[in-house]
Each structure stands twice: as C-alpha cells, then as structure tokens.
Amino acid sequence: MGYRDRVGSGVIGLTHRQKQVMELVVTGKTYKQIGAILGIAPRTVMGHVAGACNSIGAGNRTEAVVMYVQNSQ
C-alpha cells in the first residue's frame, strides 16, 4: 500500500497535505525529496511538517514521526 492509499486514515487534526507530507517523512525522505514528489518547494514541506507538529503537539520532526505512526495504526 503506497502513501497515497493511506493518507485518509489516522491522525485527526492534520490537513490532507500535512498527512501526505508526514507519510513521506515517515519513510525517511528529505524535505527536498518530498518536495520533488509532491511538486512543492522544500521550504513549503518544512512548513507542513511544522504545522503537523503544532497540530499533534510534537516538539520536533522525530517526535512527530513517532506520534504520527502510533496514531495512524
């Protein structure tokens, strides 16, 4: 199952784009790689990660990944 198939499930409070970005962050992709996949700038990816962190109460990217994985199962 690809990230696009799983985006609708899981963490409540994230926008669709934040979920897309977090699905790719979980796989270990860089902001630049995520930007290329989604057709957005790496700085925009950073903004989506920051927004996701705020929404789920994570202090940083690593904590956001852990919380995202735990809550999207």
C-alpha positions as MATLAB code, in Angstrom:
seq = 'MGYRDRVGSGVIGLTHRQKQVMELVVTGKTYKQIGAILGIAPRTVMGHVAGACNSIGAGNRTEAVVMYVQNSQ';
ca = [
       0.000    0.000    0.000;
       1.513    3.345   -1.032;
       1.435    6.599    0.900;
      -1.377    7.936   -1.270;
      -3.562    4.973   -0.313;
      -3.062    5.518    3.421;
      -3.357    9.295    3.615;
      -7.029    9.392    4.564;
      -6.594    7.381    7.743;
      -5.062    8.104   11.050;
      -4.177   11.329   12.730;
      -7.090   13.672   13.303;
      -6.426   17.384   13.033;
      -3.967   17.287   10.148;
      -4.776   18.673    6.740;
      -4.688   16.348    3.759;
      -1.361   17.873    2.654;
       0.144   17.526    6.129;
      -0.837   13.846    6.092;
       0.752   13.421    2.656;
       3.961   15.052    3.860;
       4.055   13.051    7.096;
       3.592    9.781    5.219;
       6.744   10.624    3.268;
       8.644   11.904    6.318;
       7.955    8.544    7.994;
       9.763    6.801    5.129;
      12.893    8.870    5.807;
      12.699   11.147    2.797;
      14.303   14.586    2.945;
      12.397   17.834    2.523;
      13.919   18.146   -0.946;
      12.808   14.634   -1.943;
       9.307   15.183   -0.567;
       9.066   18.487   -2.392;
      10.031   16.832   -5.666;
       7.453   14.063   -5.190;
       4.627   16.461   -4.311;
       5.658   19.276   -6.652;
       6.234   21.822   -3.886;
       9.282   23.673   -2.547;
      11.319   22.132    0.288;
      10.529   25.220    2.414;
       6.833   24.506    1.909;
       7.428   20.927    3.061;
       9.107   22.332    6.196;
       6.032   24.467    6.793;
       3.725   21.466    6.508;
       5.883   19.496    8.952;
       5.869   22.434   11.375;
       2.088   22.673   11.063;
       1.733   18.947   11.689;
       3.981   19.229   14.754;
       1.799   22.012   16.131;
      -1.408   20.111   15.412;
      -0.342   16.900   17.122;
       1.709   18.501   19.895;
       5.124   17.281   18.778;
       8.227   19.256   19.658;
      10.226   18.267   16.589;
      10.216   16.196   13.400;
      11.337   12.988   15.121;
       8.677   13.225   17.792;
       6.087   13.987   15.103;
       7.061   10.829   13.218;
       6.703    8.686   16.342;
       3.339   10.233   17.236;
       2.107   10.014   13.647;
       2.988    6.325   13.349;
       1.403    5.492   16.718;
      -1.818    7.320   15.873;
      -2.223    6.142   12.304;
      -2.290    2.427   13.032;
];
